[in-house]
Amino acid sequence: MPKKDRQRKNVSAPLNTFRTFRNRVFHNESICWNLNRVEEIHKEMIVVMGWMNKDVPEWLRLTDRFETVSNNIRDRLGWK
């Protein structure tokens, strides 16, 4: 994370979002209530992981299937 942005609110906000999202998943709640929001959370997770190790986002691009799965959901439900 850029040094100028290293403030508690900038770090805790996305982490709280991830915690809430994780809780929804672990309690078997629907997470596709808003696919756009799920996509935003996914992007934010990659950014935060990049704060911890700058090489992680590039490594994830090689293995991450999220975009494919998200596009398949959109196609099947006619959400494009």
Phi, psi and omega in degrees: 000135178304139185304321182296338181264359184285079175232149184309314183297326180287335179269317185289328182301306179294325180295322176293322176299315180296320180297314179298317179297315178301318179298320177300315180296312184292338176262018176057033175275154178295130177254352181267022177300332179209091184300327177300319180292320178298320178296320177297316180298318179301313179298319180295323178298319180295319178299313182296320177297327176293333175295324183280325179208114187297343181274344185299313181304319179293319178299318180296326180302333181284335187238346186286124180257006187304313183300319178297313180296316179299315178296322177297318177299313180300317180297312183294327181264359180068036183265006183284000000 
